[in-house]
Amino acid sequence: MNKEYCYPAGESERGVVNADTSLEKNWNILEKNIMDKIVLPYLSDKKHRNLMIDIGAGEGRYTREYGKFFKKIISTEPDRKRSKKITNKGNLPIKVINKKIEDINLGKNKADAIFCIHVLQHVSDKTHEIMLNKATKALKKNGLLILGFTFKTKYFDEYNISWLAKGEKKFTPIPKEIFNLIAERSLKGILPVKKLDKGKLIKKLERKGFVLKEHETYFVDLEGKKLSKLRIFFLDFFSIINQHRILKKLNFDNFIDCILVLKKK
């Protein structure tokens, strides 16, 4: 009998040690701003607003935020406690499936949009492929695939773990085989974090029949990265959204997250 899945980071949506920190709040504000900018324009067509699927929905933040544009919503989340919180807010027609993606039949050619936000980086390579294959199969022609993930840069190794049980936010590089083992077992307090190669991921999805429509990189932990005190002091005068805009203008190269919007041909 398989062990019940439990999200390793506990109460934190993002694997931040203290879920109430300004870091996590700013992260949420910036990501919501970017999601609205690049996703909402594609939800304006009523012909493509019947069924939304949210894979690895957590506590349902994006299920509720973008589900209001659809007639039907399927929200999958393997962590039982988190899945129970999905329908606690709002009054949307949400069907919650408390199972791992491996055990769910999403159907074929029926979804108008599939969201999978900050899930791919925490699952094993095997589960990663299963998620992409099931999403591809489930989407209708011209359906949207919205992916959010951390991506590989020169500052990070590809396979990592974060020792949340020890109160650490930093990543420890580990071998691929160990990462996959930890990801499959879902160990409390040990969060597996894979830095995806976004170029390879886009090419893989193009081979599966997708066209890239939008692509946005964002977010840097100003406290933890190589920014001078003067630069941090300067940026602190601005909101997180304006900080992002300034860093983009300066061609800053240390963003760590990415949102992709793809359309199935």
Secondary structure, DSSP 4 states (H G I P E B T S, - for coil): -PPPP--TTTT-SSS-SSTTSHHHHHHHHHHHHHHHHHHGGGG--GGG-SEEEEET-TTTHHHHHHHTTSSEEEEE-S-HHHHHTTTSSS---EEEE-S-GGG----SS-EEEEEEES-GGGS-HHHHHHHHHHHHHHEEEEEEEEEEEEB--TTS-SEEEEEGGGT--SEEE--HHHHHHHHHHT-TTEEEEE-B-HHHHHHHHHHTTEEEEEEEEE---TTTSS--HHHHHHHTTS-HHHHHHHHHHTT-----EEEEEEEE-
